[in-house]
């Protein structure tokens, strides 16, 4: 082989690698996360300290758990607007069952999981059996759960806040599993970060290395075509709604055991943040494209921003402005990436 041919092959290989990187759904979120980190690290030395890192990884972890599950659902072509309020429902269930009915905290956690799965199953079956848009179905579930959270809590406690988890049977061990801290280098990191990283890795393996992952991309890309080649579209979508419900249960349980209490309005409005994090991570609103790792980077961006704004001495209200701006930028960037990928396939 001549020298000129060798150089040409190297250029082609380099170009091929670059093209593959450009169509990766998580690339934009990764770049965004690096930019946000550098920006706040320059503004505030505390932000880049071990304690500062632990502080912004904490909100990123609970958001990330939900963002990963929501990303899977969005890749499958559906939405769940009840995911946010369901985190509040499960947290209330754990607290009320353990404190008002005197049951072991672990039993309360298990009952809360069953409740979450019932909601997820209801959403999934209603979507696949009726053909109604998931946006409408889960909006209805959102309103129902919000009303139940407020109504039931007030009836049972006369208040919108339920506390008293400390000292209940099973609280110490449940708190250790869901809401304790891990010491690394003298800095306390919440165990929810471990849950987040493990679930991200699991979701990534499922999406990229299993038959179910292929089904998720297929039903999100073209449900009719997926059915025609034997993909169990209905079962896949129901399982995705169950996954989102399970993630909501986990976040609700983590929050309730950490705070040792639960509020009736907890989680209301968070569903939009979950969706935005998934979109920033590369998920298309039309389905069939995205990644769990991208959703994790999206959650990381919001975790860094929510804490970084405080460390920088800015008004926390700027966070909402950032939320909207990042959503618009992400949708535009994802559209360009999708068009580029389609041109490559063409």
Secondary structure as UniProt FT lines:
FT   HELIX           3..22
FT   TURN            25..26
FT   HELIX           27..43
FT   TURN            45..48
FT   HELIX           50..75
FT   TURN            76..77
FT   TURN            81..82
FT   HELIX           83..100
FT   HELIX           105..130
FT   HELIX           134..157
FT   STRAND          161..163
FT   TURN            166..167
FT   TURN            169..170
FT   HELIX           171..178
FT   STRAND          181..184
FT   TURN            185..186
FT   STRAND          187..190
FT   HELIX           192..209
FT   HELIX           211..221
FT   HELIX           223..228
FT   TURN            229..230
FT   HELIX           233..259
FT   STRAND          261..263
FT   TURN            264..269
FT   HELIX           270..280
FT   TURN            281..282
FT   TURN            285..286
FT   HELIX           292..311
FT   TURN            312..313
FT   TURN            316..317
FT   HELIX           318..345
//
